[in-house]
Amino acid sequence: MLVFRKRFALIGKVFPNNANFVSVGLDECCSWRLVLHLYNTHRPAEMVAHSRTDKIVSPESSKAEVGAAAASSSRSIPSSIFSIIIIITPVTGAPVLLLLYLPDRGHRAGTGSQWRGAAKRSVSAPSLFVSCDHIRRRFLHWKIGAITLVFMGFLFLLQREVVDRERDELGVQGGIYKKKKMLDMVIDAVNNIKDAMPKRQIIAPVRQNDNDGKRQCLPGYYTAAELKPYLERPPQDSNAPGASGKAYKPGKLTPEEEEERERGDKKHCFNAFVSDRISLHRDLGPDTRPPECIEQKFKRCPPLPTTSIIIVFHNEAWSTLLRTVYSVMYTSPAILLHEIIMVDDASVDEYLKDKLDKYVEQFRIVKVVRQKERKGLITARLLGASVATGDTLTFLDAHCECYYGWLEPLLARIAENDTAVVSPDIATIDLNTFAFSNPSPYGNNHNRGNFDWSLSFGWESLPSAESRRRKDETYPIKTPTFAGGLFSISKEYFEHIGSYDEEMEIWGGENIEMSFRVWQCGGQLEILPCAVVGHVFRSKSPHTFPKGTQVIVRNQVRLAEVWMDDYKEIFYRRNREAANIVKEKSYGNLSKRLDLRHSLQCKNFTWYLKNIYPEIYIPDQNPLIYGDIKNIGRELCLDVGGDNHGDKPLILYSCHGLGGNQFFEYTANHEIRHNIQKELCLRPSKGPVLLKDCGYQGMGTSVNPEEKWELLKDQLLFSPAFNMCLTANGANPHLIPCNPSDPFQQWIFRQSE
């Protein structure tokens, strides 16, 4: 609709039944007005004009003012492409009337003559009338051309009349101003007419974006029907081996079965014989999670993202691999499970080639991608991530079983915070019986990830502050590190944060590296207790490494060099092989990872220790003495022995110079510490000297007097609390009265170089 401001009055009316009508009145000194009518449908003819008294006059009763524009109000204007009636009145003088009408094909010939007659009977003002009858719709371009010519003629006459009048009354300058004013008005009318014309070509709608840029979503919570699993689990036999997640203990085996069991144990480092006899489709019994987990609801807004499940395998047992895939499909909502990508890291077993490809063809969402040569877990996961198209990535190992409702909490947390890297609560699947360790309904005894100064991953109980922070079991657990085998992450954030270090080889250290990187660069690591996934924990790895175990140490050096700042020296003192790699600079090119840290503006390692893991004990960065402790008389070194986490006696073992079990530090507090995995101190007793948890664990603690030692000039290790010295004369080191001439009491620290 045209709008004229200042002394121009706007009169608009929209007829009922969707008739298109626009009326624009131009009032100049209470004079005549401009009326523009657009008709596109078959509607009753109603034309209005206004006099000085604003009286509404019908076409039949006001022949002197407007003319007979229609036979009567009861008649109808035929359907047309468009019809235009313009009554334009200059500032002074008689009005000019323009009537353009294009009838439809179905319009009768007599209608045009009726309108012509009505126009001829108009005597109140000189008028210009143009009528185009019987022009078919297929001649639309000719119609538009004819209309344009007539309209241009009208403009020409209008300009002449305005200029002549203004020259007589206002002079040349006034005429130019009025002419420009009138032309602007007519151009606006033409633009409105152009926009009102029907378009033959439909154009694409303009995409409307939300103000906040978020995806559209519905209010409320997802229903159980919406979160229906991708596959429905078939009926279960409660007496079948391993049913409901129970242990399967076969009876007496035949010689052939015993041979099969031994062969499976050796190849996979778990009881493949038992696994092969448990159904691929087994359920895990009733849902024993805490009530708040079972009753947890998930908001539709923001919507839960989809996920691509990535499972890497290398010579995996058929039953554990397929049970993992089935458990995903039986427990994951169809609307969230985008795809399952199985990445083969150059397996050599024939059943993992064509047989596997044919087997998974029955599942639309499962696909297998393969590495031509063995490159390890890290490269295989990067391959899987590169072909994934889901909103998030969920990494699983090839010997897992997913519990009820495991996926929704992970994805809901990412929907809330896309910088969260979330792990499920990992339940144990027994490697011998395949019994599934069901979660506790009370939610007790949660663990979180940690690391030691050998850069190995471990578990620890939640500190009291973290336990108090959590209101119930639906709250995430903040963890300094994560195991790295099972987790979900936004695909976009995975790429933004630097995915994996591409120059790390095989596996080892990648989880610690990602833990440091996520925390230091603005993300967070969390464990969600309501999301439960079972995992077969093996006592040792069945796989060999193309370059040996040195690749793990090299990976650890790379993460230490990039993320640990000066604290990396603590690691190097404990691992002689790592120190040699640094000395030789054989850890590869670090420029890309250092550039990543700089571009992401990541915090330093001091910030991480102070804010994320303040509970960790930080060893002396400049200890008095460190290395192994060798006895001169027996030429053996002090050794903590295997699996010594405290309360066990020391042993004597051949010196190997690699640190590890033979690494000790003599601290500023005069303790002899073995602090690789735990902070353990040498503490005398009535019998052998034991390794015990150190009394001093940082702020708020103090050194136990029995843990203090003096290094005497004659190479004796003296205990002030017992007033005796350490000897190697016996099965285990112990205390006896000091004798400087006894070589079994003489010890030297062989400091690492």
N, C-alpha and C positions, 0 to 999 in steps of 0.2 A: 504494500500500500504506500502511496506517495504521502509525504508529510511536508506541509508548507508551514513555516514558522512566521513569527512576527504578526502581521495583520491577516494572515491566511488562516481560515477556519477549516478544520478537518471534520468531514462527515463520513462515517463508514457504516456499512451495514452488511451483515452476512446473512443471506437468505437461508431458511431451513432446508433440510433434505440435501445438504451438501452442495447447493447451488453456489457457483462462484460469482460473487458480485463485489465490486469495489466502487465506492462513490467518493469522489474527492471534490470538495467545494472550494472555489477560489473567491474570496470575498475582498474586493478592493473598493473601499468607500461605500459599502453596502450596495454594491452593484451586482452584476451577474456572477455566476460561478462555473467552475469546471467540473464536469461529471464524467467519470470513466467507468464503464461497465464491462466486465469480462464474463461471458457465458460459455461454459463448456458442456453443459448438460441440458436436457429438456426440462425447462422450468417455466413457471408463469412469468409473463413479462411485467415487470414493475419498474417504472422509471420515475425518479423523484426529482423535483426541482424546488428550490426555496426562494421565496420572495423576501422583500424587506421585513415582512412581519413573521418570517420563518414558518409560514403556513405550508403544510404539505399538500401539494396539488396533484391530483391524479392525471394521467395522460388524457382522459376523456373530458375532463371538466376545465382544462386550462389550455385551450388551443392558442390563445393570444400570447402566452408566455413561452411555452416550450414547443408547441406543435403536436400533431397527432403522431407520436412515436410508436404507438401500438393501437390495435383496434379496440381492445378493452383489456381489463385486468384478468378476465377469465380466459383469454386466449393464451396460447403457449408459443414461446420462441423455440423453433426446432433445434434439435441436437446439432451441434456444429463443432468444428475444430476449435475455433474461437470467434467471438463476436466482440466488437469494440464500438462503443458509442462515446464520442468525445464532444462535449459542448464547451468551447473555449470562448471566453468573453474578454476582449482586451480591456484596458483600463477605461477607455471611453469608447463610445460608439456602439454599433449593433454587434451581437454575438455571431460567431461562426460555428456552424454545426457540421461535424464529420461523423458519418456512420459507416462502419466497415462490418460486413456480415458474411461469413462463409458457411453455407448450409451443408448438412450431411447429405450422403447419397440418398437416404430415405426421405428427404424433405420434398414436399409436393411443390410443383411449379407455381401454383396459385399463391403460395405464401409470400414469395418475393414480390409479386404485384401488389399484394395487400400492403406490404411495408413501403413500396414505392408510392402507392397512393397516399399513405399516411404522411410520407415525407413531403409530397407535393402540396398537401393541404396546410403545411406550416407556413404562416405568413408573418409571424412576429419578428423574424430576423432573416437576413440573407443567409442561405445555407449552401453547403457543398455536400452532395450525396453520391456515394459510390456503392454499387451493389454487384456482387459476383455470384450469379446463380448457376446452379447445375455443374459446378466444377468438381470433378471427382477427387477423392482423397489421394488417388495415385498420382495426381498432378499437383502435389503439395508444393514442390519447388516453383512451379509456374504461379501458383496462388501467391506464394510469398513474394515473388518478383513483382507481380501486378500490384500487390498491396504496397510494396516499397515505392514503386513509381508514383502511385496515387498520393501516398503520404508525402513524398518529396515535393510533388506539385503543391500540395497543401501548405507545406512549409515555405515554399517560394512566395505564394500569394500572401501568406501571413506576414512574412518579412516586409514585403512591399507596403502593405497596408499600415503596419506599425511605423515604418520609417517615414512615410508620407504624413501621417498624423503628427508624429513628434516633431517633424521639421516645422510644421505650421504652428504648433502650440509651444514647444519647449526648446526648439532649436536643434542643431545637429548633435551636440553633446548629450542632451537629454534623450534624443532618439536612440543614440548608440547604447546608452545605459539601459533603456527600456527594452531595446532589441535583445541585448545580452541577457537580460533578466528573463525575457520570454523564451529565448532559445534554451537557457539552462533548464527552465521548467519543462519544455517539450522533450529535451534530451532525457531528463529523468523519467518522463512518461514512457518514452521509447524503451528505455532500459527495463522498466517494469513490464512493458508488453512483451519484450524479448524473453524475460524470465518466466512469463506466464504461458508462453507457447509450449505445446507438447513436444517432447523430445523423442525422436525416433530411435536413438542409440542409448541403451542403458549403460551407465558407467558404474564402475565398482564403488561401493560405499567407502567413505573415509573411515579408517580404523579409529575407533574411539579408545583412548587410553585412560586408565584410572589415574586419578590425581596422585595416588601414592605409588603407582607402578606395580601393585601387587596383583596376583592372579585373582580372578573372580572365584568366589566360594559361597557356599550356602551356610546359613546359621545353624546352630545346634551341634549335635554329636553324630558320629557315624553309628549306624545300626549294625547289629550282628549280621543281618542279611547283606549289607554293603561290604562287610569284611569277611565274607565267605571265602574259605581257602580255594586255591587254584584247583586242587584235586581233592576228592572225597576219599578218605581212607577206607579200604575194603573191610568187611567184617573180620574180626580177629578171633583166633582160637586161643582161649585163655590157657590151654595146656601146651601150646607150642613152645619150643625152645626160646628162651629170652622174652616171652610175651610180657607185655606191660612193663618193659624195662628191667625185668628181673634177671638175675644171674643164671647163666646156663653152665651146668657142670656135668659133662657127659660121664657116663659110667666107664667101666673097664674098656679100653680100646684094643682093637685087634692090632697085630704087628703092622698091617698096612696103614691103619688109621694113626697109629703112633708115629709112623714115618712121615705121614702127611702133616701131622701136628708139628713135628720138629722142623720140617722143611718150611712151614709157614712162619714159625717163630723166628727162624734164622733170617728169612727174607724180609719180613715186615716188622720184626721186633714187637709183635703182639700176637695173640692167639687167633690166627686166621682160620684155623680149624673150627673153632667155636663160632666165629663171625659168619662163616659160610653156611652154618646150620641155623642161623637166626634169620627170620623173614626180613626181606628188604622193606616190608611195609609195616613193621611192628609199631604198635603204639607204646606210650610210656606211662600207662596207668592213669589214675586220676590226677587232676591238676592240684598240686600241693603248694602252690605259691601262696604268699600271704593274701588275705581277703582283699586288701586294697589293690593288689595287682590284678586279681581276677575280675574285680568290679571296675577297674579303671576304664574311663571313657575317653575318647579322642575327638577333639574338636574338628569340625569340617573347615574351619577358618582359623588360621591358614590351612590349606589342604595338605594332607599327607603326601609327600613326594613319592614317586616311583623309585624302584631300586633295581640295579643290575647285580646279581649274585655272581661273584667270580671265585671259582674253585680251581686251584692249581694242583696238579698231581704229577707224580713221577713214579712209575712202576707200582702204583697203589693196588691193593687187593680189590678185586671186583666187588665183593660184597660191601665193604666199607665205603667205597666210592659211590656205588649206586644207592646205598642206604642214605648217604648224605643228600644226594639229589632228591630222592623221594621225600625225605623228611622236610626239605624246603618246600616242596609243592604241597604237601599235606598240611602245613602249618602257616603258610604265607597267603594273605589275602590276594585274590586274583587282581583286584584293581591296583595293587601296589607292586606285585611281582612282574617287573617288566621283562626280564630275561634271566636265564642261567647260562653263564659262559664257563665252559670247562676248558682249562688251558693245560695242554699236555706238554710238559717240559722234557721232550725227547725220550719218552718211555720206549723200552725195548720189548716189553711183553706183548705178544701178538694179540691177546684178548683186549688190549687197550687201543687197538687200531681199527680195522674195518668192522670188527664185531661191535665195538662201542659205537661207532658211527651209525651203524644200522639200528642198534638198539634205541638210541635217543631220537631217531627220526620220528618216532611216534609222538614226541612231545614238541609242540610248535615253538615253545619258548626256549628250548635247550639247544645249544650249539657247541661244537667242539672246535677250538683253534689250536694249532700246534706250532711248537718251535722245532726247527729242523735239527738243532744241536742243543746239547745240555748247557743252559745258561743260568739255571738256578731260579729260586723263588722270586727274587726281586725283579729280574727282567721279565719273567713270566707274568707277574702281576701287572707290570707296565703294559705288556701286550694286551692282557685282558681289559685293562682300563681304556686302552686306545680304541677298542672296538665297541665298548659299552655305550649305550645310548639312554640309559635311565637317568633320572634326576640325581640319584645317589649311587654310590658304589658300596657294596657289602662284600667283604672278603671273608671266606671261610676256608678252613683246612679240609682235606679230602677224607677225614675220618671223624665226622661230626654227626650229631643228631639234634635237630632243633626242637625245642619244647613248645608247648602251646603258648600262643600270643607273644612269641619272641620278637617279631619284626616290628610291630606297631610302636612299642615304646622307643625303639631306636630312631625310627623315622619321625615320630612326633617331636622328639628332642631336636632333631636337625631342622624341622619346620619352625620351631621356636627360635633356634639359634644356629645359623648355617656355618658358624665357625666351630661348632662342637664336633669333636671326633669321639664317637661313642662305641663302647664295647659292651657285649652282653656279660652277664654273670656266668662264668664258665663252670659247668658241672663236670664231674669226672665220670668217664666211662671206663670201667675196669679193663685193663689190657688183657687180662686172663679170662674173665667170665663175661665180659661185656655188660655187667650190671650198671644201670644208669643211676647216678646219685641224685635222687629227686631233691628239689629245693625245700627248705624248711618253711612251714606256714608261719613261723614266728619271725623269720628274717634275721636270724642271729648269725654271728660269726662271719661277717663279711670281711673280705680282704681287698687290698689295693696293691697296685704295682709299685715297685721301687727299683733302685739300682745300687750296686756296690762300686767300689773304686777300681774293680777290675772290669767295669762296664758290663757286668752281667745283670740280667733281669732276675727279679725275685718277687716274692709276695710278703706282705706284712699286714698285721691287724690295723684296723682304723684307729687313728689317734682320737682321743676323747673329744677334741674340738670338732672334728669332722662328724663324729657320731651325734653330737649335740646339734649341729647345724641342720641335720636332716630331720624333717618332721615325720615322715613315714617312709614306707618302702618304695613309693613311687619317686622319691627324690633321688637324683643322681649322686654318685660318689665321685668326688674329685680325686684323681689319681696322678701322682708325679710321672709315672710311666705306664705303659700298657704292654701286654704280651705281644701284640702285633699280628697274631694269627687270625683273630676274629674281630672285626670292627666294621662300622659304617661311617661314611663320610660323604659330604656333598661333592659331587663330581667337579663342580666349578671350583669349590674351595680346595679340593685335592690338587687341581692343576695350579691354582693361584699360590698355594703354599709350597709348591715345588715337588709334588708327588714323591718319588723316591730318588735317591742319589743314583744316577744311571751308571756311575763308575764303581758302585759297590757290586761285588760278585757273589753268586750263589745265594747265601743267606748268612745272617749273623750280624748283629749290631744295627740293622735297619730299624728295628722297633725302638731302640734307645735313641737313635738319631732323630726319628720322627717325633718322639716324645719331647725331646729338648726343643726341636724346631717349632712344634705347634705352640708350646707354652711361651717360648721366647718371642714368637712373632705374632702374638695376639689371639691365638686360639685357646682351646681348653680340651683336656682329656677327661672323659667321664666313663664310669661304669654304671650301668642301669640294672639294678637287681631284679626288676620285673621281667627283663629280657634274659631268658636262660637258654644256653646252648651247651649240649654235652660234647666232650672232646676226649679222644683216646690219648692219654699222656703216656708216651713211651719212655722207658728208662734210658734208652740210647737211640741214636739215629741209625737207621738201616742203610743210609745212603753214603756213598763215597763222594769225595770232592775231586774234580779234575786237577786242582792245584793244591790239594791237601788242606789241612785246617788253617794254614797260613792266611787264607783268604778272609777268615773271620777276624783275625788280628788286624789285617790291613783295613778292613771295613771299620773297625773300632778306631784305628788311627785317623781315618778320614773324618769321622764324626768328632773326635777330640780336637783335631786341628781347626775345624770350622766353628764349633759351638761352645767349647769349654774354656776358652781363653787361657789364663795362666794355670788354671786348675788341672789342665791336661798333664802337668808334670807329676801330679799324684798318681795318675794312671801309669805313666811311663816308668816310674820307680818300681811299680809292682809287676810289670810285664817287660822283661828284658827283650823279648822278641819285638814288641812294639817300639821300644826305644831304638833298636837297631834299624827298624823300618824308617823311623824318623831320621836317624843319622844318615841313612843311605838315600833318603828322599824317594823311596820306591812306592809311595802311596798314591801316585798319580796326580793329575791336574785338579787343583781345587778352585780354580778361578771362577767357574760357574756357580759353585755353591757359596763362595764368599760374596760374589756379586748379588746372589739371591738374598743373603742375610742383609746386605747393605740396602738393596731396593725395598725390602719389606720393613726396614727400620726396626730390626729385631733388638730386643734387650740383651744385656750381657748375662753371663752365667752366674755372676754374683747375685743379680736380681732373681734368677731362677731359684738359687739355693735359699735366699732369704724369704721369698714370697710363696714359692710353690712347695719346696721341700725343706722347711726349717728344722724338721726333726732329724735330719741326717747329721751324723758327726763328721766334721771336716778335719781330716788329719793335718798334722803340721805340714805346712807348705815348704818349710825348710827344717826338716828334722835334724837332730844332732848326728845320728848315724843310721844308716839303713842298709839292707841287703840280707845275705844269709849269715848264719852263725855257725862257724866250723870249730869242732873240737880238735885240738892239736894231737892229743894222745891217740884217738881212734880215727882221725881223719874222716869223720862223718859230720853231717850237718843236722841241726835241729829241724824237725819236720812235724807239722801238725797232724799228719796221717790223713787217711781217707775219711771224708764225710764227718769232719770234726767241727761241729757248730757250738762247741762248748762242753765243759764238764768231762772232757776226756784227757788222758795224759799225753804228753809229748812223746815222740819217738825219735830215733836216730836213723838217718837214711843217707845213702850216697849223695854227695853234693852234685847238683846238676846245673846250677847257675842260671836257672830260668825264672827264679822268683816263685810265684804261686804259693804252694804249701811251705816253701822254705823262706818266704819273705817276712822280715821283721823290721820294726822301727824302734829305735831308742829315742823316746820323746823328751821334750823339755821338762816334763813332770817325772822323769826317771822311770817311766814304764817301758816294758818290752812288749810291744803290741804286734799282734798279727791281725791286720785290719784290711782285709781284702773283701770278704763277704760280710763279716760281722766284726765288731770291735771287741776282740778277744785279747786278754792279757795273761802273761805268765804269772801264776799264783802258786806259791809253795804250799805243800801239805805235809802230813806225817809220812806219806808215801811218795809216789811220783809227783813231779811238778805238773799241774793241770793248766789247761786253757779255760779261763772263766770269762764271763762277760765283764768288761772293764767297769770299774766303779765310776770313773769319770766319763760322762757322756755329753759334756758341754755345760752350758749355763745351768746353774742350780744344782750341780753335782760336784763331788769332790773325789780325789784320788784315795783309793783304799791303801792304807799303809802297807799291807802285805804284798801289794803289787809294785812296790818301789824296789829298784835294783841300783847297785853302784858298780860301775866299771872301774876296777882297780888297775893301777899301772902294771901290775904283774899279770894282767890278762885274766884275773879272776872275776866271776860274776857273783857279787856279794849281796845277800838279802839282809838288810838292817833289821827287819822285823824278827827274823829267826837267828841272826848273827851267825849264819853259815853260808857256804858257797855251793854253787851248782857243779855237779860231777856227771861225767858220761860213763862212769864205771858201773855198768849194770844194764838191765834190759831197757829201762827208761831213765831219763835224766831225773835226778833227785838231789836233795841237799845233804851235805856232810860238813864236818868242821873244816875250816879253810886250811889249805896247805899250798903255799906258793910254788913249791917244787914239784907238785903232782901234775903231770901233763894232762891227766884226765879232767883236771879242774881249770885248764887253760883254754880260753875261747877267744876267737878273733872274729870281728865283723868283716865280711868280705863285701865291701861297698860296691853297689852296682855302678858300672861305668857307662 
